[in-house]
Amino acid sequence: SLKIQSQGQEPGPKPEDPEPGPEPEPKPGPEPGPKPEDPEPGPEPEPKPGPEPGPKPEDPEPGPEPEPKPGPEPGPKPEENSTTGGTSRLSNHMAFLTFPLKCLGFVL
C-alpha cells in the first residue's frame, strides 16, 4: 500500500519535470538544439532575445528592422497625434509581418 501511495504522489517519474505538461514549451527555449524547427540555425537565435518575445507583435525588439524606426521624426509634432498613432500601428504591423519573413529568410 505504501508503494501505491508513493507512486500516486509522484505521477512524473522524472523529478526534473514534475509538471511535464505545461513546461515543455519554455524549456526548449534556452536549448535551440531540440527545436526541430531550427536545428541548424540554433546558434543564431541565442544572441537574439527575439525567440521568446518574438511572438509579441507589440515588442519592437525584433530591432534588426531599422526601417520602421523612422517614426520618431513625426513624433516632435504634437499637433499630428493621428500621424504618430498611425506610425506606431504601421511599425507594429510591419514588425509582425516581417518577423516570420525574416525567420524564414534566416532558415533559408
MOPAC internal coordinates of N, CA, C and O (Angstrom, degrees):
PM7 1SCF
backbone

  N    0.0000 0     0.00 0     0.00 0    0    0    0
  C    1.4744 1     0.00 0     0.00 0    1    0    0
  C    1.5380 1   108.76 1     0.00 0    2    1    0
  O    1.2310 1   120.40 1   141.36 1    3    2    1
  N    1.3458 1   116.85 1   -38.64 1    3    2    1
  C    1.4682 1   119.26 1   179.19 1    5    3    2
  C    1.5293 1   109.89 1   -61.00 1    6    5    3
  O    1.2310 1   120.17 1   138.95 1    7    6    5
  N    1.3278 1   117.27 1   -41.05 1    7    6    5
  C    1.4728 1   119.70 1  -179.12 1    9    7    6
  C    1.5256 1   109.86 1   -62.31 1   10    9    7
  O    1.2310 1   120.41 1   137.40 1   11   10    9
  N    1.3246 1   116.82 1   -42.60 1   11   10    9
  C    1.4733 1   119.74 1  -178.94 1   13   11   10
  C    1.5317 1   109.39 1   -61.43 1   14   13   11
  O    1.2310 1   120.45 1   135.94 1   15   14   13
  N    1.3480 1   116.74 1   -44.06 1   15   14   13
  C    1.4637 1   119.30 1  -179.03 1   17   15   14
  C    1.5346 1   109.62 1   -63.18 1   18   17   15
  O    1.2310 1   120.43 1   136.62 1   19   18   17
  N    1.3268 1   116.79 1   -43.38 1   19   18   17
  C    1.4672 1   119.06 1  -178.47 1   21   19   18
  C    1.5301 1   109.60 1   -61.79 1   22   21   19
  O    1.2310 1   120.25 1   137.67 1   23   22   21
  N    1.3389 1   117.13 1   -42.33 1   23   22   21
  C    1.4715 1   119.32 1   179.08 1   25   23   22
  C    1.5244 1   109.83 1   -64.03 1   26   25   23
  O    1.2310 1   120.11 1   139.29 1   27   26   25
  N    1.3224 1   117.40 1   -40.71 1   27   26   25
  C    1.4660 1   120.54 1  -179.18 1   29   27   26
  C    1.5247 1   110.33 1   -62.28 1   30   29   27
  O    1.2310 1   120.29 1   138.84 1   31   30   29
  N    1.3434 1   117.06 1   -41.16 1   31   30   29
  C    1.4596 1   119.63 1  -178.94 1   33   31   30
  C    1.5279 1   110.60 1   -69.25 1   34   33   31
  O    1.2310 1   119.96 1   152.40 1   35   34   33
  N    1.3196 1   117.67 1   -27.60 1   35   34   33
  C    1.4661 1   120.88 1  -178.88 1   37   35   34
  C    1.5313 1   109.71 1  -112.88 1   38   37   35
  O    1.2310 1   120.43 1  -102.17 1   39   38   37
  N    1.3400 1   116.79 1    77.83 1   39   38   37
  C    1.4708 1   119.00 1   179.98 1   41   39   38
  C    1.5263 1   111.30 1   -64.43 1   42   41   39
  O    1.2310 1   120.51 1   148.13 1   43   42   41
  N    1.3327 1   116.62 1   -31.87 1   43   42   41
  C    1.4695 1   120.52 1   179.99 1   45   43   42
  C    1.5173 1   109.57 1   -98.84 1   46   45   43
  O    1.2310 1   119.74 1   -70.47 1   47   46   45
  N    1.3285 1   118.11 1   109.53 1   47   46   45
  C    1.4735 1   120.28 1  -179.55 1   49   47   46
  C    1.5265 1   111.76 1   -62.20 1   50   49   47
  O    1.2310 1   120.50 1   163.36 1   51   50   49
  N    1.3334 1   116.65 1   -16.64 1   51   50   49
  C    1.4697 1   119.87 1   179.48 1   53   51   50
  C    1.5322 1   109.19 1   -92.21 1   54   53   51
  O    1.2310 1   119.02 1   -68.96 1   55   54   53
  N    1.3287 1   119.48 1   111.04 1   55   54   53
  C    1.4762 1   121.05 1   179.84 1   57   55   54
  C    1.5269 1   111.17 1   -66.69 1   58   57   55
  O    1.2310 1   120.19 1   160.01 1   59   58   57
  N    1.3301 1   117.25 1   -19.99 1   59   58   57
  C    1.4713 1   119.41 1  -179.70 1   61   59   58
  C    1.5272 1   110.66 1   -69.30 1   62   61   59
  O    1.2310 1   120.71 1   143.06 1   63   62   61
  N    1.3436 1   116.24 1   -36.94 1   63   62   61
  C    1.4671 1   120.02 1  -178.58 1   65   63   62
  C    1.5300 1   109.60 1  -117.74 1   66   65   63
  O    1.2310 1   119.80 1   -98.10 1   67   66   65
  N    1.3481 1   117.99 1    81.90 1   67   66   65
  C    1.4713 1   119.52 1   178.82 1   69   67   66
  C    1.5218 1   110.76 1   -63.00 1   70   69   67
  O    1.2310 1   120.04 1   146.60 1   71   70   69
  N    1.3294 1   117.54 1   -33.40 1   71   70   69
  C    1.4690 1   120.69 1   177.72 1   73   71   70
  C    1.5255 1   108.50 1  -124.96 1   74   73   71
  O    1.2310 1   120.27 1  -102.73 1   75   74   73
  N    1.3370 1   117.09 1    77.27 1   75   74   73
  C    1.4680 1   119.82 1  -176.05 1   77   75   74
  C    1.5229 1   112.66 1   -65.34 1   78   77   75
  O    1.2310 1   119.91 1   162.73 1   79   78   77
  N    1.3241 1   117.78 1   -17.27 1   79   78   77
  C    1.4669 1   120.29 1  -176.61 1   81   79   78
  C    1.5218 1   112.31 1   -65.95 1   82   81   79
  O    1.2310 1   119.20 1   112.03 1   83   82   81
  N    1.3316 1   119.13 1   -67.97 1   83   82   81
  C    1.4685 1   121.69 1  -172.48 1   85   83   82
  C    1.5305 1   113.45 1   -78.71 1   86   85   83
  O    1.2310 1   119.34 1   161.55 1   87   86   85
  N    1.3221 1   118.86 1   -18.45 1   87   86   85
  C    1.4743 1   119.74 1  -173.37 1   89   87   86
  C    1.5283 1   115.31 1   -94.65 1   90   89   87
  O    1.2310 1   118.53 1   170.76 1   91   90   89
  N    1.3273 1   120.40 1    -9.24 1   91   90   89
  C    1.4730 1   118.00 1  -175.94 1   93   91   90
  C    1.5224 1   112.21 1   -64.61 1   94   93   91
  O    1.2310 1   120.03 1   157.44 1   95   94   93
  N    1.3322 1   117.54 1   -22.56 1   95   94   93
  C    1.4648 1   118.73 1  -177.83 1   97   95   94
  C    1.5355 1   111.52 1   -72.81 1   98   97   95
  O    1.2310 1   119.10 1   126.02 1   99   98   97
  N    1.3460 1   119.31 1   -53.98 1   99   98   97
  C    1.4729 1   119.69 1  -177.16 1  101   99   98
  C    1.5235 1   112.56 1   -65.16 1  102  101   99
  O    1.2310 1   119.73 1   153.08 1  103  102  101
  N    1.3532 1   118.11 1   -26.92 1  103  102  101
  C    1.4662 1   119.60 1  -176.43 1  105  103  102
  C    1.5335 1   111.51 1   -67.40 1  106  105  103
  O    1.2310 1   118.93 1   135.09 1  107  106  105
  N    1.3443 1   119.64 1   -44.91 1  107  106  105
  C    1.4704 1   119.05 1  -179.13 1  109  107  106
  C    1.5225 1   112.68 1   -62.56 1  110  109  107
  O    1.2310 1   120.12 1   165.17 1  111  110  109
  N    1.3222 1   117.37 1   -14.83 1  111  110  109
  C    1.4650 1   119.89 1  -179.36 1  113  111  110
  C    1.5239 1   111.66 1   -56.52 1  114  113  111
  O    1.2310 1   119.53 1   121.84 1  115  114  113
  N    1.3440 1   118.50 1   -58.16 1  115  114  113
  C    1.4701 1   119.90 1  -177.63 1  117  115  114
  C    1.5238 1   111.70 1   -63.49 1  118  117  115
  O    1.2310 1   119.69 1   157.73 1  119  118  117
  N    1.3405 1   118.19 1   -22.27 1  119  118  117
  C    1.4647 1   120.91 1  -179.32 1  121  119  118
  C    1.5228 1   109.04 1  -111.34 1  122  121  119
  O    1.2310 1   120.08 1   -89.66 1  123  122  121
  N    1.3298 1   117.45 1    90.34 1  123  122  121
  C    1.4707 1   120.30 1  -178.25 1  125  123  122
  C    1.5195 1   111.71 1   -64.78 1  126  125  123
  O    1.2310 1   119.74 1   161.06 1  127  126  125
  N    1.3365 1   118.10 1   -18.94 1  127  126  125
  C    1.4639 1   121.10 1  -179.05 1  129  127  126
  C    1.5298 1   111.83 1   -56.08 1  130  129  127
  O    1.2310 1   119.53 1   124.40 1  131  130  129
  N    1.3337 1   118.51 1   -55.60 1  131  130  129
  C    1.4746 1   120.65 1  -175.99 1  133  131  130
  C    1.5185 1   113.25 1   -63.32 1  134  133  131
  O    1.2310 1   119.48 1   170.27 1  135  134  133
  N    1.3144 1   118.60 1    -9.73 1  135  134  133
  C    1.4693 1   119.28 1  -178.44 1  137  135  134
  C    1.5295 1   109.19 1   -73.52 1  138  137  135
  O    1.2310 1   119.70 1   -66.43 1  139  138  137
  N    1.3201 1   118.17 1   113.57 1  139  138  137
  C    1.4691 1   120.23 1   178.82 1  141  139  138
  C    1.5252 1   111.02 1   -69.60 1  142  141  139
  O    1.2310 1   120.45 1   163.05 1  143  142  141
  N    1.3382 1   116.75 1   -16.95 1  143  142  141
  C    1.4621 1   119.62 1  -178.19 1  145  143  142
  C    1.5374 1   110.33 1   -71.94 1  146  145  143
  O    1.2310 1   120.13 1   132.75 1  147  146  145
  N    1.3357 1   117.35 1   -47.25 1  147  146  145
  C    1.4685 1   120.26 1  -178.35 1  149  147  146
  C    1.5289 1   109.44 1  -126.99 1  150  149  147
  O    1.2310 1   120.05 1  -109.05 1  151  150  149
  N    1.3387 1   117.50 1    70.95 1  151  150  149
  C    1.4728 1   118.95 1  -179.09 1  153  151  150
  C    1.5240 1   111.58 1   -69.77 1  154  153  151
  O    1.2310 1   119.85 1   139.67 1  155  154  153
  N    1.3344 1   117.90 1   -40.33 1  155  154  153
  C    1.4627 1   119.64 1  -177.44 1  157  155  154
  C    1.5282 1   112.15 1   -81.36 1  158  157  155
  O    1.2310 1   119.77 1   129.31 1  159  158  157
  N    1.3518 1   118.04 1   -50.69 1  159  158  157
  C    1.4704 1   119.11 1  -177.06 1  161  159  158
  C    1.5242 1   112.53 1   -71.57 1  162  161  159
  O    1.2310 1   119.95 1  -166.02 1  163  162  161
  N    1.3346 1   117.71 1    13.98 1  163  162  161
  C    1.4607 1   120.60 1  -179.03 1  165  163  162
  C    1.5190 1   113.24 1   -47.00 1  166  165  163
  O    1.2310 1   119.12 1   132.05 1  167  166  165
  N    1.3385 1   119.29 1   -47.95 1  167  166  165
  C    1.4762 1   120.24 1  -176.80 1  169  167  166
  C    1.5200 1   113.11 1   -62.39 1  170  169  167
  O    1.2310 1   119.86 1   158.20 1  171  170  169
  N    1.3260 1   117.87 1   -21.80 1  171  170  169
  C    1.4688 1   119.06 1  -179.08 1  173  171  170
  C    1.5330 1   111.91 1   -74.91 1  174  173  171
  O    1.2310 1   119.27 1   132.67 1  175  174  173
  N    1.3564 1   119.00 1   -47.33 1  175  174  173
  C    1.4783 1   119.57 1  -177.18 1  177  175  174
  C    1.5248 1   112.50 1   -61.50 1  178  177  175
  O    1.2310 1   119.81 1   160.48 1  179  178  177
  N    1.3413 1   117.97 1   -19.52 1  179  178  177
  C    1.4641 1   118.76 1  -177.81 1  181  179  178
  C    1.5309 1   111.23 1   -62.29 1  182  181  179
  O    1.2310 1   118.92 1   126.28 1  183  182  181
  N    1.3353 1   119.66 1   -53.72 1  183  182  181
  C    1.4678 1   119.78 1  -179.10 1  185  183  182
  C    1.5145 1   111.72 1   -65.42 1  186  185  183
  O    1.2310 1   120.17 1   159.18 1  187  186  185
  N    1.3249 1   117.27 1   -20.82 1  187  186  185
  C    1.4647 1   120.20 1  -178.97 1  189  187  186
  C    1.5241 1   109.29 1   -95.86 1  190  189  187
  O    1.2310 1   119.39 1   -67.47 1  191  190  189
  N    1.3397 1   118.77 1   112.53 1  191  190  189
  C    1.4726 1   120.85 1   177.09 1  193  191  190
  C    1.5196 1   111.45 1   -68.51 1  194  193  191
  O    1.2310 1   120.16 1  -176.08 1  195  194  193
  N    1.2839 1   117.30 1     3.92 1  195  194  193
  C    1.4647 1   121.72 1  -177.28 1  197  195  194
  C    1.5239 1   114.68 1   -62.43 1  198  197  195
  O    1.2310 1   118.27 1   145.10 1  199  198  197
  N    1.3421 1   120.89 1   -34.90 1  199  198  197
  C    1.4753 1   119.93 1  -172.94 1  201  199  198
  C    1.5186 1   112.66 1   -49.09 1  202  201  199
  O    1.2310 1   119.88 1   137.83 1  203  202  201
  N    1.3484 1   117.83 1   -42.17 1  203  202  201
  C    1.4651 1   118.27 1  -177.31 1  205  203  202
  C    1.5329 1   111.18 1   -81.08 1  206  205  203
  O    1.2310 1   119.34 1   124.22 1  207  206  205
  N    1.3572 1   118.86 1   -55.78 1  207  206  205
  C    1.4717 1   119.21 1  -179.14 1  209  207  206
  C    1.5194 1   111.97 1   -76.49 1  210  209  207
  O    1.2310 1   120.38 1   172.10 1  211  210  209
  N    1.3225 1   116.88 1    -7.90 1  211  210  209
  C    1.4598 1   120.30 1  -177.70 1  213  211  210
  C    1.5260 1   112.74 1   -49.04 1  214  213  211
  O    1.2310 1   120.05 1   129.18 1  215  214  213
  N    1.3431 1   117.51 1   -50.82 1  215  214  213
  C    1.4744 1   118.92 1  -176.86 1  217  215  214
  C    1.5229 1   112.86 1   -57.18 1  218  217  215
  O    1.2310 1   119.57 1   163.67 1  219  218  217
  N    1.3342 1   118.43 1   -16.33 1  219  218  217
  C    1.4636 1   120.22 1  -178.42 1  221  219  218
  C    1.5253 1   109.17 1   -86.41 1  222  221  219
  O    1.2310 1   119.36 1   -72.35 1  223  222  221
  N    1.3255 1   118.84 1   107.65 1  223  222  221
  C    1.4707 1   120.94 1   179.91 1  225  223  222
  C    1.5232 1   111.38 1   -67.21 1  226  225  223
  O    1.2310 1   120.03 1   163.07 1  227  226  225
  N    1.3449 1   117.55 1   -16.93 1  227  226  225
  C    1.4669 1   120.10 1  -177.74 1  229  227  226
  C    1.5308 1   110.77 1   -75.11 1  230  229  227
  O    1.2310 1   120.35 1   154.72 1  231  230  229
  N    1.3468 1   116.94 1   -25.28 1  231  230  229
  C    1.4611 1   119.25 1  -177.70 1  233  231  230
  C    1.5266 1   109.79 1   -83.05 1  234  233  231
  O    1.2310 1   119.56 1   -65.22 1  235  234  233
  N    1.3340 1   118.44 1   114.78 1  235  234  233
  C    1.4694 1   120.88 1   176.95 1  237  235  234
  C    1.5212 1   111.09 1   -76.55 1  238  237  235
  O    1.2310 1   119.23 1  -165.40 1  239  238  237
  N    1.3634 1   119.08 1    14.60 1  239  238  237
  C    1.4526 1   122.14 1  -177.52 1  241  239  238
  C    1.5279 1   112.07 1   -60.56 1  242  241  239
  O    1.2310 1   118.94 1   153.65 1  243  242  241
  N    1.3432 1   119.63 1   -26.35 1  243  242  241
  C    1.4659 1   117.04 1   176.63 1  245  243  242
  C    1.5181 1   109.56 1   -57.52 1  246  245  243
  O    1.2310 1   120.33 1  -147.21 1  247  246  245
  N    1.3223 1   116.97 1    32.79 1  247  246  245
  C    1.4569 1   127.60 1  -175.03 1  249  247  246
  C    1.5076 1   116.84 1   -33.06 1  250  249  247
  O    1.2310 1   118.24 1   158.55 1  251  250  249
  N    1.3321 1   120.95 1   -21.45 1  251  250  249
  C    1.4685 1   117.82 1   178.94 1  253  251  250
  C    1.5235 1   112.13 1   -54.74 1  254  253  251
  O    1.2310 1   119.67 1   179.07 1  255  254  253
  N    1.3407 1   118.23 1    -0.93 1  255  254  253
  C    1.4662 1   120.26 1  -179.25 1  257  255  254
  C    1.5298 1   109.24 1  -105.25 1  258  257  255
  O    1.2310 1   119.35 1   -91.56 1  259  258  257
  N    1.3225 1   118.85 1    88.44 1  259  258  257
  C    1.4711 1   121.51 1   179.83 1  261  259  258
  C    1.5223 1   111.84 1   -74.09 1  262  261  259
  O    1.2310 1   119.87 1   168.91 1  263  262  261
  N    1.3333 1   117.85 1   -11.09 1  263  262  261
  C    1.4694 1   120.27 1  -177.13 1  265  263  262
  C    1.5339 1   112.26 1   -68.07 1  266  265  263
  O    1.2310 1   119.37 1   129.22 1  267  266  265
  N    1.3536 1   118.81 1   -50.78 1  267  266  265
  C    1.4703 1   118.39 1  -177.29 1  269  267  266
  C    1.5250 1   113.15 1   -67.45 1  270  269  267
  O    1.2310 1   119.39 1   170.38 1  271  270  269
  N    1.3293 1   118.78 1    -9.62 1  271  270  269
  C    1.4615 1   120.74 1  -177.67 1  273  271  270
  C    1.5303 1   113.59 1   -72.79 1  274  273  271
  O    1.2310 1   118.36 1   160.99 1  275  274  273
  N    1.3293 1   120.74 1   -19.01 1  275  274  273
  C    1.4731 1   120.11 1  -179.73 1  277  275  274
  C    1.5244 1   113.19 1   -54.33 1  278  277  275
  O    1.2310 1   119.66 1   175.11 1  279  278  277
  N    1.3299 1   118.26 1    -4.89 1  279  278  277
  C    1.4674 1   121.93 1   179.94 1  281  279  278
  C    1.5231 1   113.33 1   -51.18 1  282  281  279
  O    1.2310 1   118.69 1   140.87 1  283  282  281
  N    1.3452 1   120.09 1   -39.13 1  283  282  281
  C    1.4754 1   121.45 1  -176.58 1  285  283  282
  C    1.5275 1   113.30 1   -53.68 1  286  285  283
  O    1.2310 1   119.11 1   158.05 1  287  286  285
  N    1.3133 1   119.30 1   -21.95 1  287  286  285
  C    1.4667 1   120.47 1  -178.26 1  289  287  286
  C    1.5364 1   111.30 1   -61.67 1  290  289  287
  O    1.2310 1   119.26 1   125.60 1  291  290  289
  N    1.3413 1   119.01 1   -54.40 1  291  290  289
  C    1.4722 1   118.69 1   179.41 1  293  291  290
  C    1.5321 1   111.34 1   -70.76 1  294  293  291
  O    1.2310 1   120.29 1   165.61 1  295  294  293
  N    1.3428 1   117.05 1   -14.39 1  295  294  293
  C    1.4630 1   120.45 1  -178.03 1  297  295  294
  C    1.5213 1   112.95 1   -53.67 1  298  297  295
  O    1.2310 1   118.95 1   131.38 1  299  298  297
  N    1.3457 1   119.61 1   -48.62 1  299  298  297
  C    1.4752 1   121.81 1  -177.27 1  301  299  298
  C    1.5222 1   113.03 1   -56.29 1  302  301  299
  O    1.2310 1   119.47 1   163.57 1  303  302  301
  N    1.3289 1   118.61 1   -16.43 1  303  302  301
  C    1.4639 1   120.96 1  -179.07 1  305  303  302
  C    1.5328 1   109.31 1   -88.74 1  306  305  303
  O    1.2310 1   119.51 1   -82.02 1  307  306  305
  N    1.3440 1   118.54 1    97.98 1  307  306  305
  C    1.4709 1   121.02 1  -179.86 1  309  307  306
  C    1.5209 1   111.58 1   -68.55 1  310  309  307
  O    1.2310 1   120.61 1   160.84 1  311  310  309
  N    1.3404 1   116.44 1   -19.16 1  311  310  309
  C    1.4675 1   119.29 1  -178.04 1  313  311  310
  C    1.5255 1   110.67 1   -71.15 1  314  313  311
  O    1.2310 1   120.58 1   148.13 1  315  314  313
  N    1.3435 1   116.50 1   -31.87 1  315  314  313
  C    1.4673 1   119.08 1  -177.01 1  317  315  314
  C    1.5246 1   109.39 1  -100.39 1  318  317  315
  O    1.2310 1   120.85 1  -108.24 1  319  318  317
  N    1.3233 1   115.98 1    71.76 1  319  318  317
  C    1.4640 1   119.21 1   177.79 1  321  319  318
  C    1.5272 1   110.25 1   -69.12 1  322  321  319
  O    1.2310 1   120.81 1   142.58 1  323  322  321
  N    1.3312 1   116.06 1   -37.42 1  323  322  321
  C    1.4649 1   119.58 1  -179.18 1  325  323  322
  C    1.5307 1   109.67 1   -61.80 1  326  325  323
  O    1.2310 1   120.60 1   143.02 1  327  326  325
  N    1.3306 1   116.46 1   -36.98 1  327  326  325
  C    1.4707 1   119.24 1  -179.16 1  329  327  326
  C    1.5296 1   109.98 1   -64.70 1  330  329  327
  O    1.2310 1   120.26 1   134.58 1  331  330  329
  N    1.3284 1   117.11 1   -45.42 1  331  330  329
  C    1.4667 1   119.29 1  -178.99 1  333  331  330
  C    1.5259 1   109.27 1   -62.94 1  334  333  331
  O    1.2310 1   120.28 1   135.67 1  335  334  333
  N    1.3187 1   117.06 1   -44.33 1  335  334  333
  C    1.4691 1   119.71 1  -179.78 1  337  335  334
  C    1.5211 1   109.92 1   -59.59 1  338  337  335
  O    1.2310 1   120.71 1   133.66 1  339  338  337
  N    1.3426 1   116.25 1   -46.34 1  339  338  337
  C    1.4593 1   119.27 1   179.54 1  341  339  338
  C    1.5215 1   110.68 1   -60.86 1  342  341  339
  O    1.2310 1   120.44 1   140.03 1  343  342  341
  N    1.3376 1   116.77 1   -39.97 1  343  342  341
  C    1.4616 1   119.59 1  -179.15 1  345  343  342
  C    1.5229 1   110.18 1   -62.91 1  346  345  343
  O    1.2310 1   120.46 1   134.81 1  347  346  345
  N    1.3223 1   116.72 1   -45.19 1  347  346  345
  C    1.4668 1   119.33 1  -179.34 1  349  347  346
  C    1.5233 1   109.58 1   -61.76 1  350  349  347
  O    1.2310 1   120.81 1   137.53 1  351  350  349
  N    1.3201 1   116.05 1   -42.47 1  351  350  349
  C    1.4678 1   118.14 1   179.77 1  353  351  350
  C    1.5213 1   110.20 1   -63.72 1  354  353  351
  O    1.2310 1   120.92 1   136.87 1  355  354  353
  N    1.3223 1   115.86 1   -43.13 1  355  354  353
  C    1.4676 1   118.77 1  -179.49 1  357  355  354
  C    1.5244 1   109.79 1   -63.32 1  358  357  355
  O    1.2310 1   120.16 1   136.96 1  359  358  357
  N    1.3307 1   117.29 1   -43.04 1  359  358  357
  C    1.4635 1   119.75 1  -178.74 1  361  359  358
  C    1.5264 1   109.68 1   -61.94 1  362  361  359
  O    1.2310 1   120.37 1   134.25 1  363  362  361
  N    1.3278 1   116.91 1   -45.75 1  363  362  361
  C    1.4644 1   119.33 1   179.06 1  365  363  362
  C    1.5207 1   110.09 1   -62.23 1  366  365  363
  O    1.2310 1   120.82 1   135.93 1  367  366  365
  N    1.3393 1   116.05 1   -44.07 1  367  366  365
  C    1.4661 1   119.18 1  -179.33 1  369  367  366
  C    1.5285 1   109.76 1   -61.79 1  370  369  367
  O    1.2310 1   120.62 1   135.34 1  371  370  369
  N    1.3299 1   116.42 1   -44.66 1  371  370  369
  C    1.4657 1   119.56 1  -179.45 1  373  371  370
  C    1.5237 1   109.88 1   -63.03 1  374  373  371
  O    1.2310 1   120.15 1   135.82 1  375  374  373
  N    1.3191 1   117.32 1   -44.18 1  375  374  373
  C    1.4612 1   120.18 1   179.48 1  377  375  374
  C    1.5267 1   109.52 1   -60.26 1  378  377  375
  O    1.2310 1   120.54 1   137.16 1  379  378  377
  N    1.3202 1   116.57 1   -42.84 1  379  378  377
  C    1.4684 1   119.87 1  -178.49 1  381  379  378
  C    1.5312 1   110.31 1   -62.77 1  382  381  379
  O    1.2310 1   120.66 1   141.32 1  383  382  381
  N    1.3394 1   116.35 1   -38.68 1  383  382  381
  C    1.4672 1   119.44 1  -178.47 1  385  383  382
  C    1.5270 1   110.98 1   -78.59 1  386  385  383
  O    1.2310 1   120.09 1   143.47 1  387  386  385
  N    1.3335 1   117.44 1   -36.53 1  387  386  385
  C    1.4675 1   119.99 1  -175.61 1  389  387  386
  C    1.5263 1   111.57 1   -79.67 1  390  389  387
  O    1.2310 1   119.78 1   155.72 1  391  390  389
  N    1.3334 1   118.02 1   -24.28 1  391  390  389
  C    1.4695 1   119.32 1  -177.16 1  393  391  390
  C    1.5300 1   111.24 1   -57.42 1  394  393  391
  O    1.2310 1   119.58 1   123.86 1  395  394  393
  N    1.3465 1   118.40 1   -56.14 1  395  394  393
  C    1.4798 1   119.01 1  -179.97 1  397  395  394
  C    1.5302 1   111.38 1   -62.72 1  398  397  395
  O    1.2310 1   120.46 1   143.69 1  399  398  397
  N    1.3315 1   116.73 1   -36.31 1  399  398  397
  C    1.4676 1   119.09 1   179.78 1  401  399  398
  C    1.5240 1   109.79 1   -62.83 1  402  401  399
  O    1.2310 1   120.24 1   136.32 1  403  402  401
  N    1.3378 1   117.14 1   -43.68 1  403  402  401
  C    1.4671 1   119.64 1  -179.03 1  405  403  402
  C    1.5297 1   109.31 1   -66.61 1  406  405  403
  O    1.2310 1   120.42 1   141.48 1  407  406  405
  N    1.3355 1   116.80 1   -38.52 1  407  406  405
  C    1.4755 1   119.30 1   178.18 1  409  407  406
  C    1.5271 1   108.87 1   -58.68 1  410  409  407
  O    1.2310 1   120.61 1   131.04 1  411  410  409
  N    1.3274 1   116.44 1   -48.96 1  411  410  409
  C    1.4644 1   119.67 1  -179.72 1  413  411  410
  C    1.5284 1   109.23 1   -63.35 1  414  413  411
  O    1.2310 1   120.28 1   141.45 1  415  414  413
  N    1.3089 1   117.07 1   -38.55 1  415  414  413
  C    1.4656 1   120.08 1   179.85 1  417  415  414
  C    1.5213 1   110.72 1   -60.80 1  418  417  415
  O    1.2310 1   120.23 1   135.28 1  419  418  417
  N    1.3314 1   117.17 1   -44.72 1  419  418  417
  C    1.4631 1   120.00 1   179.42 1  421  419  418
  C    1.5269 1   109.83 1   -62.72 1  422  421  419
  O    1.2310 1   120.82 1   135.91 1  423  422  421
  N    1.3443 1   116.03 1   -44.09 1  423  422  421
  C    1.4774 1   119.66 1  -179.53 1  425  423  422
  C    1.5220 1   109.36 1   -62.20 1  426  425  423
  O    1.2310 1   120.79 1   135.66 1  427  426  425
  N    1.3369 1   116.10 1   -44.34 1  427  426  425
  C    1.4674 1   119.24 1  -179.98 1  429  427  426
  C    1.5308 1   108.58 1   -74.73 1  430  429  427
  O    1.2310 1   120.10 1   180.00 1  431  430  429

